[in-house]
């Protein structure tokens, strides 16, 4: 019988930090895991959009998975986002993650370049078949990232329901959507799938009200969001709302675009952990003096990680 996996809480998705030689920074990656474990999160995620996965080689992706597994050492769950242009590419990375001890995986849809070769009317079926083929034969909890605004494609609720019936280990849905849409999705699919949202924690309290099990967010404010989650599940709603109001300006600042998140959100996280961003891998958004000043102000307001 297929084991049902029910994640719940706040899961930081790690940034990719680079050294002055444009190589992955081992110490900075370990520091993120230490900060996450210090707050008691249920798990972390690697290779999400905040990890700048599209800028990483296959070797670098595998390296980050192995480092995260080593640093966690089973003390919290490891979720891995799987991306790749072809089914074979995704299955290969998924097998590598499985071998490193990943506890669950989230599949991204095929790339925009792959979708461009498919007629628009056939793209949802193409994505459906792509996910089903990648999932085939895996026996650990699997999810899909349904984020058409960020990834260019997605599945309807009907298609998601069919996929869950076909693939028993498809148990998770990672949304990147407003709470109104998330609520409708959960109302339709909640008994079949566990839904997590992203969007940097925007509408966090309302996402929880809508039935989200939690969120996957970048490390800059995850500890505050964990406090909000704990207050919410303890029915301390006034406290949850008050905490959310305190960090909302930070979330709005970094979530103007994915490029803004990687530029300024990464800096806020680094300063809170006690180090500087040494290098920005291209293509990148170059920080401005005003933006850096604002980001430093937010980092001071949020305080240091333990």
Steps between C-alpha positions, in 0.01 A plus 500: 500500500631845404611701804331840518732794564350811662755783524401795716674822598759735354764356267788731402623450145872575498665774301803413287799693633812542286856593594716762329602239240134439405509156662240372746588615852506193723515688830211731409282207397571325832422819693150509348431144616630582847270805517203290393571224751549760773139609466354150497358490148358163387718498191679694229475507122782527250506592128193724499467821302676687783795262454546646149473146371492607135851645541644177642670218315393141560814444708420806712142385555621161616758664724236713674279196559790305649609792720148556632460130582838497674426812704154383603618151597139392543417775753226640275336401173671572170279606211654534154354695209563312176534695176618405155413537134429132435340212690833320499682801647250535783494128576880491519512789748211349698684168528807687622294684762337174608844344539610791720206438732246757382174460693278654232528668163315772310504483119509813289323493162703473179686810391346777292730395214349150506146637522562736209520197271149390604175645369334720768189281509714194579731648763305392808491140379870525419571614859274228639682227305836651595421488873354149479810366324739663748301361796483146367675250728589736786384397845542815706263796533486710185350836418479744213568871500190653345622854435402612150575866581864410576557188287280564199280192531281310742217253545130557562330348804348232275842401369654503848222272625552257213874497563450422869276207406761369258810553718449389865818671623383836364398648835617864506406816318730804511303807394616850416158663504280750686307366798167518315627259233671282759177471698312387189771248422499358852120485504519287187809289576566533873415141588731365232802727531685704759533856375789733575523853365796724426506861379741592778231465765265762358154453654650247741223510759228487236677211330484311829134594539440366149638161602865519394715262700778757494728685262835456330685832519849641461711532818484877551184497719429130554558513877238773540264303280557195720394710800187603310421139411543385859279781628233412244488128582490592872193715421683817599361679196562854625867416554524341156350808336723738697816312403392488138446878493855548629665303220264585213706801384803272465305241303359766266848650450667174394207347309474757222654237270713188518801714408428737790473206740834359392667841513366651822338209683825309483687796647250535785543131581880520482523804729268332750735200496810716544667509158497688169387389155835456328386463140185521287488250216373636167247562368423714801334813629775735614432645847469877530634704789144591603387138477791381712424766762136387514600133520743571785225684687271199464776263612552704816127499570482122464806437717774238494442130458616285792 
